[in-house]
Amino acid sequence: MLAGQSSHPQDTAPALGHRTAYAFGSIFALLAAGIVASGYIHYRHFEKQYRAEIERQLSVIAELKDARSLGVLVLRIDPETCLYPLIKGWPTPSPSAETLLVRRDGNEVVYLNELRFESHAALNLRAPLDRATLPAAQAALGHEEVMDGIDYQGVPVVAALRHVPDSPWALVARMNAAEVYAPIRTRLWQMVVLVTAMLIAAGASVGWVWRRQHLRFYEAQAAAAEVLRQSLHEKEMLLKEIHHRVKNNLQIISSLLRLQAGQIDHATTQTVLQDMQNRVRSMALIHEHLYLSKDIASVDLSTYIQSLCQQLFRALVISPGTIQLHLDLASVRLDIDRAIPCGLLVNELVSNALEHAFPLGRHGELWIELHALADGARGRLRVTDNGVGLPSGFVPEHLTSLGVKLATDLARQLGGRLEMGSGPGARFEVEFSLGNR
């Protein structure tokens, strides 16, 4: 727009019209002739397609005739053509990125450009300045920073705030927080997956090494156990062979005693030799049970007493069926150090009953009981019969019989005391230690 000015108010109207016409004519003539070429006035045009900056100079090629102002020239730039395309531009493709041009207007912030996600927003969309989470409000207040906030759409965003120098404007470059942090989350998940895979691989490696070490350890343990098992088996076989040979030697001694008794006519000597033969057989029977048993360290007294009684009945009972044997035997085990004296004790008590309780072929019954006591550490052996019983005025301490003395000593060796009584018949009882504790 150009308006003429006059320094002579007294000039008439025709003079004013003449000067105005002259001014407009001069300006149009100057513009037509390339008046603007001095270099003092510049404008920039940004091509939308190539974003190339082209600079042109407008120079004044004619000087004004005097120092007075003839008018005002107003140049208008269309923001839709030059400004908005620049603001809307973004260096990389983004579904949510946007640049905002804002300024403060009283207690509000006004958006100056058209927005990507809201139409007709330029100079129309406003927001109060007291919204601390709104990036546009913080930019209008002069803050320059990168912040997390809530955009005009009400979605979380990350925004960079900058003030435009020598102007009341501010620029806000914003992007949805979900889009900003998506690569970070992706990278984080990738790192988590990578670290997890590395940990799994490390754990698998450690587990493989640990398993190999344990396999080697168990293989070594198994090899050592096999060596020990073979050694134990060899020792077990050796011990069984020893018991077998001891049993054979005792049987040889028993046979020698039997042969010797057959060469002697003296009845008392024959009885003594027979008693010795029975004692040797009772010991040989212990070694036979150890040889045949899977457990060579202990003897089951119940099976041993059954075998011993059968052996004694065959040797001492002349008329089979005259004496009935009753056995009440619990499964009690004794080591060899206790089994031999216990076997000798049973041998003495049963032999004594068979030889003296039923004279002259008398019929009768013999009971043998073996039980473990409640504490599990001691056992009770009882031998009773219904024979003639003990003689009147019987005092154990005054007896001179070798069998009773031997039985008393054997009971003491087992950690017990032999109890004797009568009515009817004779009763012998001993409590002894089982050696389990």
C-alpha positions in Angstrom: 0.0 0.0 0.0 1.3 3.5 -0.9 0.0 6.8 0.3 1.2 10.3 -0.8 2.2 13.0 1.7 2.4 16.8 1.0 4.6 19.4 2.7 2.6 22.4 1.4 -0.9 22.4 2.9 -1.8 25.5 1.0 -1.5 23.7 -2.3 -4.8 23.3 -4.0 -6.6 20.1 -4.7 -5.4 19.9 -8.3 -1.8 20.2 -7.1 -2.4 17.3 -4.5 -3.9 15.1 -7.1 -1.0 15.9 -9.4 1.6 14.9 -6.8 -0.3 11.7 -5.8 -0.5 10.6 -9.4 3.1 11.4 -9.8 4.1 9.3 -6.8 2.1 6.3 -7.9 3.3 6.6 -11.4 6.9 6.9 -10.3 6.6 3.7 -8.1 5.0 1.7 -10.8 7.7 2.9 -13.2 10.4 2.0 -10.8 8.9 -1.5 -10.1 8.6 -2.1 -13.8 12.2 -1.1 -14.4 13.6 -3.4 -11.6 13.6 -0.7 -9.0 14.4 -3.1 -6.1 18.0 -4.2 -6.6 20.1 -2.4 -4.0 20.7 -5.5 -1.6 19.0 -3.9 1.4 15.8 -5.8 1.1 15.8 -9.6 0.9 13.3 -12.4 0.8 13.6 -16.1 0.8 11.5 -18.7 -1.1 11.5 -22.4 -0.1 10.6 -24.8 -2.9 8.3 -27.4 -1.6 9.6 -30.1 -3.8 13.4 -29.8 -3.2 13.5 -27.6 -0.1 16.2 -25.6 -1.8 16.8 -22.0 -0.6 16.8 -19.4 -3.3 17.8 -15.9 -2.4 16.9 -13.0 -4.5 17.8 -9.4 -4.0 15.6 -6.4 -4.6 17.5 -3.2 -5.1 16.3 0.4 -5.5 17.8 1.8 -8.7 16.5 5.3 -8.4 16.9 7.7 -5.5 14.1 9.7 -4.0 14.0 13.3 -5.1 13.9 14.6 -1.6 14.1 13.3 2.0 10.4 13.3 2.6 8.5 10.0 2.8 6.2 9.4 -0.1 4.5 6.3 1.2 4.6 2.8 2.8 5.2 -0.4 0.9 3.8 -3.5 2.7 5.0 -7.0 1.6 2.7 -9.9 2.7 4.1 -13.5 2.9 1.5 -16.3 2.7 2.3 -18.7 5.6 0.5 -21.5 3.8 3.1 -21.3 1.1 6.3 -20.4 2.9 6.0 -20.9 6.6 3.7 -23.9 7.3 5.5 -26.3 4.9 8.7 -25.6 6.7 7.2 -26.1 10.2 5.4 -29.2 9.1 8.6 -30.7 7.7 10.3 -33.5 9.7 13.7 -35.0 9.2 12.5 -38.6 9.4 9.2 -40.3 8.6 7.1 -40.4 11.8 3.4 -41.2 12.4 3.1 -38.8 15.3 5.9 -36.1 15.1 4.8 -32.5 14.7 6.2 -29.0 15.1 4.2 -26.3 16.8 4.6 -22.5 16.5 3.1 -20.8 19.6 3.2 -17.5 21.4 1.8 -16.1 24.7 -1.4 -14.2 24.6 -2.2 -12.9 28.1 -2.8 -16.0 30.3 -3.1 -18.3 27.4 -0.9 -19.9 24.8 -2.2 -19.6 21.2 -1.2 -21.9 18.4 -0.1 -20.0 15.3 0.2 -22.8 12.7 -2.1 -25.4 11.4 -1.8 -28.6 13.4 -1.4 -32.1 12.0 -4.0 -33.8 14.1 -6.5 -30.9 14.5 -7.9 -28.7 11.7 -8.4 -25.0 11.8 -6.2 -24.6 14.8 -4.1 -21.6 13.7 -5.0 -18.6 15.9 -8.0 -20.5 17.1 -6.7 -23.2 19.5 -5.7 -21.8 22.9 -4.8 -23.3 26.2 -4.2 -21.9 29.7 -0.6 -21.2 30.7 -1.0 -22.9 34.1 -1.0 -26.4 32.6 2.4 -27.5 33.7 2.3 -30.7 31.6 1.4 -28.9 28.4 4.6 -28.4 26.3 3.1 -25.4 24.3 2.4 -23.6 27.6 5.9 -24.1 28.9 7.4 -22.9 25.6 5.2 -19.8 25.7 6.5 -19.1 29.2 10.1 -19.0 27.8 11.3 -22.5 28.9 13.8 -24.2 26.7 14.2 -27.9 27.5 13.2 -31.4 26.6 10.3 -32.6 28.6 7.7 -35.3 29.0 4.1 -34.0 29.0 0.6 -34.3 27.8 -0.2 -32.8 24.3 -3.3 -30.9 23.1 -4.6 -34.4 22.1 -4.3 -35.6 25.7 -1.7 -38.2 24.9 1.8 -38.5 26.5 4.5 -36.9 24.4 8.2 -36.0 24.5 8.8 -32.4 23.4 11.7 -30.1 22.7 11.1 -26.4 23.5 13.0 -23.6 21.8 12.5 -19.8 21.7 12.6 -18.0 18.4 15.2 -15.2 18.8 14.0 -11.6 18.5 10.3 -12.6 18.5 7.6 -13.6 20.9 7.3 -17.0 19.2 8.4 -20.4 20.4 8.8 -23.7 18.6 7.7 -27.0 20.0 8.9 -30.2 18.4 6.8 -33.1 19.8 6.4 -36.8 19.3 4.2 -39.4 21.0 6.0 -41.0 23.9 5.0 -44.4 22.7 6.8 -43.8 19.4 9.9 -42.3 21.1 10.2 -45.1 23.6 9.3 -47.9 21.2 12.8 -48.4 19.9 14.1 -48.2 23.5 11.6 -50.8 24.6 12.5 -52.9 21.6 16.2 -52.5 22.3 15.5 -53.2 26.0 13.6 -56.4 25.2 16.4 -57.3 22.8 18.9 -56.8 25.6 16.7 -58.7 28.0 16.4 -61.6 25.5 20.1 -61.5 24.8 21.0 -61.4 28.5 18.5 -64.1 29.2 19.9 -66.2 26.4 23.4 -65.6 27.7 22.4 -66.5 31.2 20.7 -69.6 30.0 23.7 -70.5 27.9 26.0 -69.8 30.9 23.7 -71.8 33.2 23.6 -74.7 30.6 27.4 -74.6 30.4 27.7 -74.6 34.2 25.1 -77.3 34.4 26.9 -79.4 31.8 30.2 -78.9 33.6 28.5 -79.7 37.0 26.8 -82.7 35.5 30.1 -83.9 34.0 31.8 -83.4 37.4 29.1 -85.3 39.2 29.1 -88.1 36.6 32.8 -88.4 37.1 32.3 -88.3 40.9 29.6 -90.9 40.8 31.6 -93.0 38.4 34.5 -92.9 40.7 32.2 -93.7 43.7 30.6 -96.5 41.8 34.1 -97.9 40.9 35.2 -97.6 44.5 32.0 -99.2 45.7 32.5 -102.0 43.2 36.0 -102.5 44.5 34.7 -102.5 48.1 31.9 -104.9 47.1 34.3 -107.3 45.5 36.6 -107.0 48.5 33.8 -107.6 50.9 32.5 -110.5 48.9 36.0 -112.0 48.9 36.2 -111.5 52.7 32.8 -112.9 53.1 33.7 -116.0 51.1 36.9 -116.3 53.1 35.0 -116.1 56.4 32.5 -118.7 55.2 35.3 -120.9 54.2 36.9 -120.5 57.7 33.5 -121.4 59.3 33.2 -124.3 57.1 36.7 -125.6 57.9 36.2 -125.0 61.7 32.9 -126.9 61.5 34.6 -129.7 59.7 37.4 -129.8 62.3 34.9 -129.8 65.1 33.0 -132.7 63.4 36.3 -134.6 63.2 36.9 -134.0 66.9 33.3 -135.1 67.6 33.9 -138.3 65.5 37.1 -139.0 67.4 35.3 -138.7 70.7 32.6 -141.0 69.5 35.2 -143.5 68.3 37.0 -143.3 71.6 33.8 -143.8 73.6 33.2 -146.9 71.6 36.5 -148.4 72.7 35.9 -147.8 76.4 33.8 -150.2 78.6 33.6 -147.9 81.6 30.1 -146.3 81.7 31.0 -143.1 83.5 33.8 -142.4 81.0 31.5 -143.1 78.1 29.0 -140.6 79.5 31.7 -138.0 79.9 32.9 -138.5 76.3 29.3 -138.3 75.0 28.8 -135.0 76.8 32.0 -133.7 75.3 30.9 -134.9 71.9 27.5 -133.1 72.2 29.3 -129.8 73.3 31.6 -130.0 70.3 28.6 -130.7 68.0 26.8 -127.6 69.4 29.8 -125.4 68.5 30.1 -127.1 65.1 26.5 -126.3 64.5 27.1 -122.6 65.2 29.8 -122.5 62.5 27.5 -124.4 60.1 24.7 -121.9 60.5 27.2 -119.0 59.9 28.5 -120.8 56.8 25.1 -121.3 55.3 23.6 -117.9 56.4 23.8 -114.7 54.2 24.7 -112.8 57.4 28.0 -114.1 58.5 28.2 -111.7 61.5 25.3 -113.1 63.5 23.2 -116.2 64.1 19.4 -116.5 64.3 18.9 -118.3 67.6 15.5 -119.6 66.8 16.7 -121.7 63.8 19.9 -122.7 65.6 18.0 -123.9 68.7 15.7 -126.0 66.5 18.6 -127.7 64.8 20.4 -128.2 68.1 17.4 -129.8 69.8 16.9 -132.1 66.8 20.6 -133.1 67.0 20.4 -133.7 70.8 17.1 -135.7 70.5 18.7 -138.0 67.9 21.8 -138.6 70.2 20.1 -138.9 73.6 16.5 -140.1 73.3 16.6 -143.9 73.0 12.9 -144.4 72.3 11.6 -141.8 69.8 8.2 -140.3 70.8 8.6 -140.7 74.5 9.5 -137.0 75.1 7.6 -134.3 73.3 9.4 -131.1 72.4 7.6 -127.7 72.5 9.3 -124.7 71.0 8.3 -121.0 71.5 11.1 -119.1 69.8 11.2 -115.5 68.7 13.6 -114.3 66.0 16.6 -113.2 68.1 20.0 -112.7 66.5 23.3 -112.8 68.3 26.9 -112.2 67.1 29.3 -115.1 67.1 30.9 -114.1 70.4 27.6 -114.5 72.2 26.1 -117.3 70.0 28.7 -119.9 71.0 28.2 -119.6 74.8 24.4 -119.3 74.3 24.5 -122.5 72.1 26.6 -124.3 74.8 24.1 -123.1 77.5 21.1 -124.5 75.5 23.1 -127.7 75.0 23.7 -128.2 78.7 20.2 -127.4 79.8 18.5 -129.7 77.1 21.0 -132.5 77.7 20.5 -132.3 81.4 16.7 -132.5 80.9 16.9 -135.5 78.5 19.4 -137.4 80.7 17.9 -136.8 84.2 14.3 -135.6 84.0 12.9 -138.8 82.4 14.6 -141.9 83.8 13.8 -145.5 82.7 12.1 -144.5 79.5 9.5 -142.2 81.3 7.3 -140.2 79.0 7.2 -136.4 79.3 7.4 -133.0 77.7 10.1 -130.4 77.3 9.4 -126.7 76.7 12.0 -124.2 75.4 11.1 -120.5 75.2 13.2 -117.6 73.8 11.9 -114.0 73.7 13.4 -110.5 73.5 12.4 -108.3 76.4 10.5 -105.0 76.0 13.6 -102.8 76.1 15.0 -104.7 73.1 18.5 -104.9 74.7 18.0 -108.2 76.6 16.5 -111.6 76.0 15.0 -114.4 78.1 15.7 -118.1 77.7 13.6 -120.6 79.6 13.9 -124.4 79.6 11.2 -126.4 81.6 10.1 -130.0 81.8 7.5 -132.1 83.6 10.0 -134.7 84.7 11.1 -135.8 88.2 12.1 -132.3 89.1 15.0 -131.2 91.2 16.0 -133.2 94.3 14.7 -132.1 97.7 16.9 -129.7 99.5 18.5 -128.6 96.2 21.1 -125.8 96.7 22.7 -124.7 93.5 25.9 -123.5 95.3 26.5 -127.0 96.7 26.3 -128.8 93.4 29.3 -130.6 92.0 27.8 -131.4 88.6 29.9 -130.2 85.7 26.9 -129.5 83.6 25.2 -127.1 86.1 28.5 -125.4 86.9 29.2 -124.9 83.2 25.6 -123.6 82.6 26.1 -121.1 85.4 29.4 -119.9 84.0 27.9 -119.6 80.5 25.0 -117.5 81.8 27.4 -115.2 83.6 29.4 -114.9 80.3 26.3 -113.8 78.5 25.8 -111.0 81.1 23.0 -112.8 83.0 22.3 -115.1 86.0 20.9 -118.7 85.8 17.7 -119.1 87.8 16.6 -122.6 88.8 13.4 -123.9 90.3 11.0 -126.8 90.3 7.3 -127.7 90.4 6.3 -129.6 88.4 9.5 -130.8 86.9 12.6 -128.5 86.7 12.8 -125.0 85.4 15.9 -123.1 84.3 15.8 -119.5 83.2 18.3 -116.9 82.3 18.1 -113.2 81.1 21.1 -112.2 79.0 22.3 -109.2 77.0 21.6 -109.3 73.2 24.5 -106.9 72.6 22.4 -104.5 70.5 23.2 -101.4 72.5 
